[in-house]
Amino acid sequence: MTQGTTAPETNNNKEIDLLDLLRRVWDARRRIVKYALIGGAAGLIIGFSIPKSYVTTIKLAPESKNGSQSGGGMAGLAAMAGINLSQGAGNDGITAAIFPEIVRSTPFLLEFAEIPVTLSAPKGKTGVQMSLFDYVTEHQKQAWWKYITAFPGQAIGWVTSIGRDKAEEEALPALDSVDLFFLPTPYRSFVGALNKMLQVEEDKKSSMLEVKVTMQDPLVAAVVADSLVMKLQRYMTAYRTQKTRNDLEQNIRQNAEAKLRYYEAEDRLVAAVDQNRTISSEALRTRIERLRNEREIAYNVYNQTASQVEVTKIKLQEETPIATVVEPAIVSDRPAAPNKMLFLVGFAFLGAFIATGIVVGKSLLVSASEAGTDTDLNSAELQA
């Protein structure tokens, strides 16, 4: 009989404990609200301490090449010149998926170091002009706690720099003479900081590229985004047309050599005819005929190389990619971060959650202590 009544009593105790727990939480509501207000105030302090950042977005639509239609109406002329325009068609060697990796590469990021930028200024005033390298390395605002955490390292650096020659420390090599294998620390810091500010994403559904630049100055963000798009277009053009440009240079050189040989053969023929007008012999006629044949061969080679030059120029024009700017760069008038309301709500909820956790934890400890005391009393009574 005693074993049968144990389960209901246990469930009843659990229900009573749950109600008691809710009552304790309700009784501590003022403390919970206090913690929520403290958390909200902390969130506002953090939100106002984080520097504002602005985002400029540009959308690109890269040209899609159809390998089956490569060459177009130039296929006949290309075949006559000995060039197959459809050879290697459909393989551009570089796709939109690789552009995010290109933007993160060190050589590509270093090209932005000397870009001139102008900081935003109130109406009627002129903004300060500087290079992007100076802006990223010397004019970036940080939250106050980052200065505190960075102070020990700066102090150590200041102590270790005592006695060094300041001229040697401040000397920075020119960008065109920088050795990437031994990249100086200032350039390394610039690349690391800029890498977090530039972002290129591919929309696989629309095959479009989305370029995002995040800066603390909206005007600088728009200028850098526009420069990034132009550099991507130049990189795309240089990469996809490299082989054709090399072929064009080689064809132009061969055409110049063929032209020189043709003119020399023609001069030899004219000189032989003019010097032997009054002489009539079979040997002379044979020699003149041989010179005419040499001139004809030289002319055919010269004509063929000239055709190759023209066809290669057309091929280079056809292979030059075009990226249409769907959404141009626009100077943002509202910061993208930080979201102060999100900090307020999030930290207020965190404060309320911590206060509730404290109340629940204390209640569970008290309940466990009381349950232990009751157990001891029951055991003592049973023994008595």
JOQUIFEN-V635602 format. One line per field, one symbol per residue. burial: # if it has 24 or more other ideal C-beta (glycine too) atoms within 12 Angstrom, else .. Layout:
BEGIN
burial = ???
END
This chain:
BEGIN
burial = ....................#..##..#...#..##..##..##..#..#.#########.#..#....##..#...#..#.#.#......#...#..#..##..#.######.#.#.##..........###.##..##..................................#..#.....#.##..##.###.####.#.....######################.###.###.###..#..##..#..##..#...#..#...#..#...............#..#...#..#..##.#############.####.#.#...#.##.....#....##..##..##..##..##..#.....................
END
